[in-house]
């Protein structure tokens, strides 16, 4: 992801000078980010090693890359192997190694690391626990959140210790959050878990009709219940009100820049489950529900991935802009004004990640035969395994869409327009009073289908007016180009 001055996020953070070593309790999130982004720099890390005697530090020295053939990086698809390889020097490398060790220990008990393997694992544990945020189980090598507590004085002057809910602020935090959900519901498959996590943010009728996924159902028969992670015991230690704010987007940091994580999950869910072939059962007005399902099915062509990610973001903003500019006559409104609120770069980058995630992860690290794919596994592969030098999002975008580089502009434009037409029709109906008697009387078309068709025609007319009179920055192509620039930017 490029910054405004053209420098990549990874390169910018990697070039920062290393900070003096801090104690386990004094290590700040800023140093954690530096460790995660340090790349191939020579970095000396003084990390409080809990495997050693109390107060003793272990020095993990990584050398600069050699020249010539020896400097060639391992392929992005290479999975970490506990038994061989260099000492992990970043948080992501340490987490990746410990996950591989956890899997190996579970597959071949009893597990006892020796030699270089033991050294690498010990260094990884020290690095992860030095953050002050995570704990490593020395028997299973599972990484979990370190409990947080605080002292609270009550009205009687008595001091109580209470748990503090953990905020999810980085992609590493989020992966552990997803893993906790997977462990709480081990019978749930990758589609169910991904869908359930997505429902933290999006769970209305539109999503029921657009994506063929229903989340996790716990129990069976009379005891069956639909899981809601916002209030589930599995997330009791997580600040869910922060992860799902009442307004705005929750952004988290990743090696590729800040992202709106809800957009990533929306794209992943759509890619795994795709669209339902027939209308799912549900309540409400069945005629209206069927019309909505048929409209979405025709608009998406059975592939909901663009609508749940970048086409939904750009299309919704463009339709909203046209409603205000053309339908309501707000002369001063700009497309940028709408995009900055409803589809800023953190949301668009999350859209790109969510759109290409599944295809990219499967290409980088195919799951071994006999093993099940997991939601956390996809996230871990995409975010913790470094991409090849110079890699952009374009290859993943082409792979996912089936389009060539030359066809991407037309594809993005067409999909964004398809979403915008439906959204404009909805917003025009809302502006007239909806399907209430008064709203129906003010709309043209008489039937619900007739009103939809009429409002889509209004969208087409509004688009033509905007194309003829608006400044270049207020035309759809301005943000098609912006998305293309992000897609073609280097990942590291």
N, C-alpha and C positions, 0 to 999 in steps of 0.2 A: 504494500500500500504506500503510495507516495504522499509526502507531506506537501504543504503549500510551496516550499522552496525546492521541491523536486527530489529531495533526499528520501530514501526508503526508511520506513519506521524501524526495521531491524538495524540498518546501518547507523541511523541517527542515535539509537539507544546504545548500540555496541561501542560507538566511538567515545562515549562518556568515560571519564577517568574513573578507575575503581576507587571506592570509598574505603577509609580505614576499617579494619575488622571491628565488629561490634559483638557484644555478648549476645547470647540467645535471646534474652529478654529485651535487649536494646536494639536489635536488628529491625530496621524499618522496612515498610513495603517498597520504598524507593530502592533499597539495596536488593530486595528480592527481584524487582524488575530488572535491575542491572545484571544480576546473576543469570536471569533467564535469557536476556538478550545479548550476552557477552560474545556470542559467536566464536570466532577463531582467534580472538586476542589472547595473549599470554596473560592469565589471571591467577594471582595467588590468593587463595581464600583461607582465612583463618576461621574455622568453624568449630564451635563448641561440640565436641564429639561425646555423646552420652554413652557410647560404648567404652570410652576410656575412663580413667580415674576422674573424679569430680574436679573441675577447674582446669583440666589438661586440654590443650588445643591440638588438633590435628591439622597439619598443613597439606593442602591438596594443591600440588604444583602442576600446571598444564603448560606445555611448551608451545611456542608458535609453530605454525604449519611448516613442514619442510618444503623445499623447492622441488620443481620437476615432477616426475611421476608420483613420488611419494606424497605430494600435496593434494592429489586428486581425492575429492570428497566421496564418501560412500553414497550409493544411490539413495534417493529419498525413500525408496520402498523397503530399505533394509531395516528389519526389526531388530531391536537390541537383543544381544545374547549375553546372559549373565557371566558365562565362563570366559569370555574373551572381549578385548576392546579396551579403549582408553578409560581413564578415570573420568566420571561425569563431571563437567565443569559448569553446567547451568542447571537451574531448577527443573526445567523441562526434561533434560537428559536424565536427571536423577529420578524423577517420577516415572519416566518411561522404563528405566532399568528396573526399578522396584516392582513395577507391574509385571514385567517379564519374569522377575524372580518369584513373585507371588504365584503366577501361573505354573512355573516350573516346580515350585515347592508343593503345590496342590496335586500335580500330576505324578510326581515321583517321591512320595514320602517314604522314609524320613529324609529330609533334605539337609545337607551339611555342606556349606560352601568352603572351599579351600583355595589357598594360593591367591592368584590374581583375582579370581572370582570373589573371594571373601573381601579382598581389599577394595574392589570396586563397589561392592554392596555396602560395606561399612562407610565409605566416602559418600555414597548416595544417601544413606540414612542420616549422616551428619549434616549434609547440605539441606535436606528436606526439613529436618527438625530445627535447624538454625533459624528458620523463618519465624519460629514462635507460633505458627498457625496450625501446623500439622504434627501428628504423631505417627510413628511407624511401629507396627506390631512385630517384635523381633522374632516371633515364631512363624508367622504367616507372611510377613512383609507387606501386609495391607496398610495403606496410608489412609488415615482418617483425620477429621478436624480435631484440633486440641480444644477441649472444653474451655469456655471463658466464664469467669465468675467476677462478681463485684460485691463489695460490702455496702449494705444499705442499712441506715439507722431508722428505726420506726419511731412513732410518736412518743413511745415510752422511753426512748433513749437506748433501746437494745439494738445491737448490731446483728444483722442477718447476712448470710452469704447466699446470693441468688445467681442463677445461670444467666448469662448474657447470650442472646441469640447471635449467631454468626452471620455476618453479611457476606454475600457472594459477589466479590468485586473483580475477580480475574477468571480467566478460562480454566486455570488449574482448580480454583474453588468450584467452578461449575461442574467440572468433570467428576469431582468427588461427590457433589450433590447428586448427580445422576447415578453414580455408582451406589450411593446409599439407597436410592429408590429401587434400583435393580436388586439389591440384597434384601430389601424389605418384602419384595414380591418376586421371588425366584422363579415362579412358574410363568410369569409374564414374558412374552417374547419381545423381540426388538421393536416390532411395530406397536405393540401395546404400550411399552415404556415410552417410546418416542412420542406417541400420541398423547399419553398422559402428561408428560412434561410440557408439551405444546399447549395443552389445555390450561396450564397455569395462567396463560394470557388470553387465549382465544378459545371460546367454547360455546358459541351461539349456533342458531339454526343454519346460518350460512356455511359454517364449517362442517356441520353434519352432512350437508348436501354436496359440499365441494370435495371433501376428502373422505375416503372410505376407511375411517379408523374410529374406534370407539373408546380408546383408553383401556385402563385396567379395571376389571371387575373382580372384587375379592369375595370368596365364598361361592356358594351355589344354592340354588333353590330359594327357600324362604329367607336364608341368611345372606343372600347375595347383595352386595352393595357396590355402587360405582365409586371408585376412589377419587378423592379430590386432594391433590398434594398441598393445596393452600392451607388445609386444616388437618392433614394426615399425621399420625404419630411418627411416621418415617422422617418427617421434616420438622420435628418439634424443636430441634436445635438451630434451625435456620430462620433468619429474619425474612419471612415470606412477604411481609408488607413492603420490604425494601426491594425484594426480587420482583414483586408485582405491585409497582406503585399505583396509587389511585389515579394519577395523571402522568403523562409523559412516558418515556421509555427508560428501561433499565439498561444502561450501557456497562459493559465489562471490558477489561483490557485483555488483549491477545498479542502474540508476536507480530501480527499483521496490522495492528491498530485497534482502536476502540470500536466495538460493535454493539448493536441492539440484539441481545441474545434471543429475544422472542422471535425475531425474523429468521434466525438460523434454524430454530426448532420448527417453525412453520414450513420452511423449505424441506427439511429432512423428513418430516411427517408426510408431506405430499409425495416426495420421491419414493418412499417406502410403500405407501398404501395406495397411491393414485386415486382416481375418482370412482365412486360407486357406479355400477352398471345399471342399477334400478334404484328408484327412490327409496331411501331408508325409511323405516316406520317412524312416526313422530306425531305429536299433537298439533293442535291448531287447525286453521282452515286448510283442508286438504287440497282444494282447488288452487289456492294461492301457493301452497307448498309445492304442488306438482309443477306449476308454471315456473317457479323459481328454480326447481331442479332441472327442468327441461332447458331453461335459458342458460344456466351454468354449463350443462352438459354440451349444448351446442357451441357455446362461446369458447370453452376450453378444448373441445375436441377429444375429451377424455384424458387430457394431460393437465392437471391443475398446478404444476410446478411454477410456471411463470406467474399465474394469478396469485399464488400464495407468497410470492417474493417480489421481484423487481417490477413486473408488469402491474401488480396490485398497487405498489407504492407510487410509481410514476402515473399510472392511469387514474388512480383515485385523486391525486393532487391536481392533475390536469383537468379532470371533470369538475372538481371543486372550484378551481380557478375560473373555468368557463361559466359555471353557475353564478358566481359573484360578478364576473366581468360582463358577460353578455345577458344572462337572464335577469339578474338583479340590477345591472347597470352601475356597478361600483367602478368608476373610471380609474381610480388610483391603485387598485389592487394589482399586484404583480405575481407571476408564476413563482418567482423566487421566494416571495413572502410565504406562499403556501408550502412550497417544498421544504423550506428551512424548518418548518414546524412538523410536517407530517411525513417527510422523507428526506431527512438530512443525511450526511455522509455515513454516520454510524449505522443508520437504518439501511441505507443502500448497500453498504459493505456487508452487513448481516444478510441482506437479500442474496448477494452474490455467493457468499459462503454457503448459505442454506440451499441454494439452487444447485451448486456443483458438488457439495459435500459427499454424497453417497457414491457417485461415480468416481470422484477423486480418491476417496479412502479405499475403495475396492481395488483401484489400480495401484495405489502405493503399497498396500499391504493386504493382499488377498487373505481371507480367513482360511486357516488350515482345514483340510478335509475332516469332517466329523465334529468341527467346532461351530457353535452358533454365533452369528453376528450379534453385537450389542450396541446400544445407543452410545454408551460411554466409549466403546471401542472405536466407533466412527469419529467421535470428537477427539479422542486421544491421537489417532493416526493423523487427522487433518491438522491439528494445532500443535502437537508436541514433536512430531517428526518434521525436521527441516525440509523444505522443498529444494529441488535442484537449483543451483545457481542460475539466476536470470529467468527463472520460471515466472510466468504471468498467469492470471486467471483465465486467459482466453482459451487455452487448450481444454480446460475443464468445462468452460462454457460451450465450446463447440462439441465436445464429447456428449454433454448432457442434452443439448438442443438438437444435435444431428445436423447442424448448419456449418457451412464453411465460414472462414473469417470474412470473406467478401459479402456474405449474406446476413451477417449479424445485425447490421443497422436496420435493414428492412424487417427482420424478424422481431427485433426489440420494438420497433415502431408499431408493427401490426398487432402484436400481443398487448402492448400498452393501450392502443386505441380500442381494442376489443373490450378490455376491462373498463376503460373510461366511458364507453357508450352505455354499459349497464349501470355504472355508478351515477352517471349524469341523469339517466332516466329515473333512478331512485331518488336522487336529490331534488329533481324537478317536482316529482310527485310529493315529496316531503314539504317542499316550499309552498305547494298549493293546498296543503292540509291533509296529505296522505289519502287513505281509502275511506276516510270518514265521509258522511253524506256531503258535507261542504266541500271537501277536497275532491271527491268524485265529480261533483257538479262543475268545479272549476277546471277539470282536466278534460282533454279531448280523447275520444276513443271508446267511451261507454263501458266496454268490458275491461277487465284487468289486462288481458293480452293486448287489446286495442290501445290502451293507455301506454303500455310499455313500448309498443311499436311507434306510437306517435312521439313519445319522448326521446326515443333513439334517433328519430328523424330530426328532432330539435337539436340533439347533440351534433349531428352531422352538419347542420346549418350553422351552429355556433362555432364549430371548428373551422368551417370555411371563412366565416367572418373574421375570426382571429388570425388565420393565416394571411388574409388580405390586408389587415390593418395593424396588427400588433408588431411591436419591436421584436427583433430576433431573439432576445432573451426571454420573451414571453410566449415563444412558440414551442411546441412539443419537441421539436428536433434539438433544442438547446439541451434538454435533459436526457434525450437519447444519446447525444454526443458525450454528455457528462458521464453517463453510465459506461459507455464504451471506453472512455479514458480510464475509468477505474478498472474495468475488465482487462485492459491492456497494460496496466501498471505492473511492475515487478512485485512479487509477493514478499521478497525480503530486501 
